[in-house]
Amino acid sequence: MQAAFIQGADASITQAISFPKTGTYTLIITAASRGGPWNQQLQVVNVTIDGASVGTFTPSSPSSQTFTLTFNATAGSHPLSIRGTVAADATAFIDDVVMIGP
């Protein structure tokens, strides 16, 4: 099992994703926030494909939450990036990323 730890603005994970055909895709991400008094703010996470935002989400609980983003993509390889946007001590844990295609 692997999970990503995103803390601070511009902390990110990026991976090339190969879309088999042009169409509408759905990205499902399970994420949580660091709880207790340690989080100064909630981390707002921005998801991009080819550098263009396809949506944001904000984990607000130390329990896992599911976030769904729908976007259009062309066939071929594209960089998918999941990036923090809050500069403070704001932490999001990313786990279980699923892409569903047309």
N, C-alpha and C positions, 0 to 999 in steps of 0.2 A: 504494500500500500504506500502511495506517495501523496503528499499534499504540498501545496505551495504556500509560502508565507509572504504576504505583501505588507510592507510597513513603510509609510512615507510616500511622498509624491514621487512619481516616476519609477518606483520599484515595480518591476514587471517580469512576466514570463512570456516568451514568444516561441511559437512553433509554426513551421510551414505546414499548411493543410492542403491536401489535394482534393479539389472538388471534381467529381467525375463528369458533371454536366452543369450547365447554366440553369439556375432556378432559385427557388426560395428555400432557405435552410433555417433550421431551428437549433439554437445552441442552448443546452440546459447545463447550468452550473450549480453545484452544491457548495455553499460557502457559510462561514461563521465569522463572528467577531470576537476579539479578545474581550472577555467580560471583566467585571469588577471595576475597581477604581484605577486600573492600569491604563485603560484606553482614555486618552485625552479627548478624542473625538472618534466618531465612526468613520471608517474608511469608505470613500466613494470609489468604486472600481469602474473603470472605463474599458470597454472591449472594442478593439479595432480590427478591421480586415483591410490590408493594404494601407494602413495608416488612417483610414476613415472610420469614425466612430459608428458602431452599430447598436450602441446602447450602454447604459450604466446601471449599476445596482449597488445597494448599500446593505451589507450584512449588519443586522442590528441586535444579534443575540449570540451567545456562546453555543447555542444549539444550532445544528445544521438547518439551513434554509435553502430552498430551491428557487433559482431565478431562471427565467426563460427569455431569450432574445431571438427575434425573427428578423432575417435580413435576406437580401438578394445577393447572389454571387455568380460570377462567370466561371466556366470550366477552367481547370488548371490549378497550379500551385499558388497559394496566397499566404502571406504571414498573418497569423492570428496572434494578437497581443492582448494580454489581460494586465492592466496597469493601475496602480494606485494614483489618486489625485490629491490626497490630503497630506500636507507636509508635516503635520504634528505627529505625535506618537499614536498613530491610528493603525490598527492591525486587522487584516482580513486573512482568513485561512481558506484557501481554495482547494476543493476536493471533488472528485467525480465530475469530469467535464465530458458531455456527450453531444455529438453533432448528429442531427437527423436531416437527411437530404430528401430531395424530391423523388 
